[in-house]
Amino acid sequence: MAQLKVKQDKSTIGCKPKQRETMRSLGLKRIGDVVVKEDRPEIRGMVQAVRHLVTVEEVE
């Protein structure tokens, strides 16, 4: 199964509280953090909600 590599590029300062919660639930706490998650619709939706703060790559 494919996986997604999600990296936090921007700060959550000034973001809406729901976006901060989404970042935390993805496992991202500070700029430069990288997590690898399974490519599932739930994760894609979370990444879509904070797409202006992260970069995403597909990993085999």
ZAFIDO-187014 format. One record per atom (N, C-alpha, C, O): x, y, z. Coordinates in steps of 0.001 Angstrom, whole numbers, padded with zeros to 6 digits, always signed. Atoms other than C-alpha are relative to their C-alpha. Example, Ala and Ser with C-alpha at 12.3 -4.5 7.8 and 13.67 -1.06 7.14 Angstrom:
ZAFIDO-187014
+000890-001190+000000/+012300-004500+007800/+000900+001200+000000/+001936+001181+000665/-000820-001190-000060/+013670-001060+007140/-000770+001090+000730/-000261+002198+000899/
//
This chain:
ZAFIDO-187014
+000837-001179+000000/+000000+000000+000000/+000884+001244+000000/+001923+001279+000658/-000759-001246+000083/+001222+003499-000820/-000076+000768+001313/-000997+000599+002112/-000044-000823-001201/+002175+005921+001878/+000249+001447-000391/+000749+001737-001478/-000204-001424+000219/+002271+009689+002169/+001023+000532+000983/+000945+000264+002182/-000999-000666-000844/+005241+011635+003490/-000435+001458+000132/-000452+002202-000848/+000528-001342-000247/+003927+014832+005091/+001028+000776+000801/+001487+000316+001846/-000990-000845-000675/+006310+017644+006072/-000619+001355+000308/-001248+001968-000554/+000511-001315-000380/+005359+020778+007991/+000976+001067-000466/+002159+001031-000125/-000839-001066+000545/+006670+023868+006192/-000249+001346+000659/+000650+002186+000712/+000342-001293-000577/+004881+026717+007926/-000530-000177+001415/-000947-001266+001809/+000436+000008-001385/+003941+027627+011484/-001526+000015+000098/-002219+000467-000814/+001440-000019-000243/+000474+027158+012949/-000423+001249+000770/-001596+001401+001114/+000341-001258-000680/+000655+030552+014669/-000921+000806-000919/-000607+001027-002088/+000959-000771+000775/-002341+032555+013509/-001018-000839-000742/-001929-000295-001367/+000962+000890+000650/-004183+029504+012174/-001216-000198+000886/-001195+000107+002079/+001200+000307-000758/-007647+028488+013220/+000265-001200+000909/+001067-002070+000570/-000221+001106-000944/-007828+026132+016218/-000233-001376-000615/+000469-002330-000277/+000274+001298+000629/-009299+023345+014088/+001179-000449-000875/+001483-001640-000951/-001163+000340+000812/-006304+023510+011749/+001167-000430+000889/+001918-001338+000533/-001045+000411-000949/-003939+023316+014733/-000246-001416+000489/+000692-002205+000601/+000340+001351-000451/-005773+020218+015963/+000283-001021-001090/+000750-002125-000808/-000270+000900+001117/-005503+018665+012512/+001490-000269-000128/+001903-001409-000340/-001454+000176+000074/-001748+019266+012438/+000482-000907+001122/+001321-001781+000900/-000414+000814-001146/-001374+017747+015897/-000419-001457-000192/+000334-002369+000150/+000459+001370+000203/-003448+014698+014957/+000771-000695-001122/+000842-001924-001158/-000890+000579+001007/-001212+014203+011917/+001357-000350+000605/+002120-001115+000016/-001272+000281-000654/+001719+014127+014344/+001039+001068-000256/+002227+000846-000022/-000922-001099+000312/+003252+017450+013298/-000075+001038+001104/-001151+001536+001432/-000042-000933-001124/+004388+019747+016104/+000768+001273-000317/+000442+002342+000200/-000823-001180+000283/+006995+022093+014658/+000457-000028-001455/+000378-001056-002128/-000459-000114+001384/+008383+023315+011356/+001150-000981-000230/+002072-001078+000579/-001037+000971+000338/+010499+020648+009685/-000342-001420+000387/+000339-002352-000041/+000410+001354-000382/+008711+017681+011251/-000503-000754-001228/-001169-000183-002091/+000432+000855+001099/+008106+014782+008859/-000640-001251+000582/-000097-001860+001504/+000657+001237-000389/+005649+011909+009291/-000368-000763-001259/-000595-000172-002314/+000428+000853+001101/+004797+008974+007053/-001290-000674+000429/-001329-001375+001441/+001330+000534-000306/+001128+007980+007017/-000472-000861-001164/-000019-000691-002296/+000599+000798+001058/-000866+005385+005085/-000867+000888-000878/-001465+001853-000403/+000796-000778+000950/-002590+006722+001988/-001454-000468+000096/-001874-001399-000590/+001408+000312-000206/-006203+006612+003157/-000817+001274-000197/-000276+002374-000086/+000828-001194+000207/-009132+008948+002466/-000029+000929+001207/-000103+002146+001036/+000017-000837-001197/-009121+010170+006090/+001244+000879+000068/+001163+002068+000373/-001263-000743-000040/-005470+011192+005911/+000035+001029-001123/+000489+002155-000918/+000042-000950+001126/-005951+012797+002483/-000856+001209+000352/-000504+002339+000012/+000873-001100-000402/-008806+014877+003917/+000672+000920+001001/+000526+002140+000927/-000712-000799-000996/-006684+016012+006854/+001077+000847-000676/+001245+002023-000352/-001051-000730+000717/-003835+016988+004527/-000629+001109-000844/-000070+002201-000948/+000691-001009+000814/-006301+018834+002275/-000391+001210+000849/-000349+002344+000373/+000425-001092-000880/-007497+020895+005261/+001149+000930+000380/+000928+002108+000661/-001160-000824-000393/-003960+022122+006043/+001041+000057-001125/+002240+000159-000866/-000911+000075+001151/-002475+022037+002536/+000895+001218-000142/+001946+001134-000776/-000826-001210+000082/-001145+025599+002890/+001144-000019+001010/+002008+000858+000976/-001038+000082-001030/+001055+024513+005828/+000983-001147-000233/+002035-001190+000405/-000801+001216+000163/+002516+021223+004534/+000334-000253-001457/-000269+000320-002365/-000263+000563+001325/+004103+019523+001548/-000158-001506+000118/+000124-002095+001162/+000323+001428-000018/+003164+015969+000589/+000701-000683-001157/+000724-000166-002274/-000589+000844+001032/+005030+013267-001326/-000532-001408+000168/-000805-001844+001287/+000391+001400-000076/+003958+009745-002189/+001263-000844+000122/+002256-000616-000569/-001133+000902-000242/+006290+007019-000928/-000469-001414-000307/-001576-001806+000063/+000351+001390+000325/+006309+003465-002231/+000183-000895+001207/-000063-002098+001126/
//
